Amino acid sequence: MSGSGTEVSFRLGPGTLDEARSIAAGLAAAAAGCRRHVLFVDAEAGEYGCLAEWDDHAAAEGFAARPATVAALAALGERLGKPARVRLYTLEEGTPGAR
């Protein structure tokens, strides 16, 4: 299975996992219609990211322009002191160990 992915990564610093979960919840709500939304965590370093997997490439492309996404990214950008951005990927699924 393949698809598209959108990713937002951010560094809040150590001890901020609950804040990261709150940010992720807002981004997940903004990603309504995606196949899956995950928060990846390096709690010790305070580095986080959200990945949304999409079946519809057009929906993935439009994610950054959704009003809820714009609001979530604006709030995150204020917290970070720099603009937050969405990266768009093509996802390719492989079988572990296969060549």
C-alpha positions in Angstrom: 0.0 0.0 0.0 1.2 3.5 -0.8 -0.1 6.9 -0.1 0.9 10.3 1.0 2.1 11.7 4.3 2.2 15.0 6.0 4.6 15.7 8.8 5.0 18.5 11.3 8.1 18.3 13.5 8.9 20.5 16.5 11.3 20.8 19.4 9.8 22.0 22.7 12.6 20.8 25.1 12.7 18.2 27.8 9.7 17.8 30.1 7.1 18.8 27.5 5.5 15.5 26.5 2.0 16.6 27.7 2.3 19.8 25.7 3.4 17.8 22.6 0.4 15.5 23.1 -1.9 18.6 23.2 -0.3 20.0 20.0 -0.7 16.5 18.3 -4.4 16.4 19.3 -5.0 19.7 17.5 -3.1 18.5 14.4 -5.0 15.2 14.4 -8.3 17.0 14.6 -7.2 19.2 11.6 -6.2 16.0 9.7 -9.8 14.6 9.7 -10.1 12.1 6.9 -6.5 10.9 7.1 -5.9 7.1 7.3 -3.8 7.4 10.5 -2.2 10.1 12.6 0.7 9.4 14.9 2.9 11.4 17.3 6.5 10.4 17.4 8.4 11.2 20.6 11.9 11.7 21.9 10.8 12.8 25.3 14.3 13.0 26.7 15.4 15.5 24.0 12.0 17.1 23.8 11.7 16.5 20.1 8.4 15.5 18.5 6.6 15.2 15.3 3.2 14.3 13.9 2.7 12.2 10.8 -0.6 11.8 9.0 -1.0 9.1 6.4 -3.4 9.8 3.6 -5.0 7.7 0.9 -5.9 10.8 -1.1 -2.9 12.8 -2.3 -5.0 15.9 -3.0 -6.2 15.8 0.7 -2.6 15.6 1.9 -1.6 18.5 -0.4 -4.5 20.6 1.0 -3.9 19.8 4.6 -1.7 22.8 5.3 -4.3 25.2 3.9 -7.2 23.9 6.1 -8.3 26.5 8.6 -7.8 24.2 11.5 -4.3 23.4 10.3 -3.5 27.1 9.8 -4.6 27.8 13.3 -2.7 24.9 14.8 0.5 25.9 12.9 0.2 29.5 14.0 -0.1 28.5 17.6 2.9 26.2 17.3 4.9 28.8 15.5 4.2 31.3 18.3 5.4 28.7 20.8 8.5 27.9 18.8 9.4 31.5 17.9 9.5 30.6 14.2 7.0 29.4 11.6 6.0 25.8 11.8 5.6 24.0 8.5 4.1 20.9 7.0 6.2 18.6 4.9 4.5 16.5 2.2 5.8 13.0 1.4 5.0 10.1 -0.9 4.8 6.9 1.2 5.9 3.6 0.0 5.3 0.5 2.0 7.8 -2.3 2.0 8.1 -5.7 3.7 10.7 -5.8 6.4 13.7 -7.8 5.4 12.6 -7.9 1.7 15.0 -6.8 -0.9 
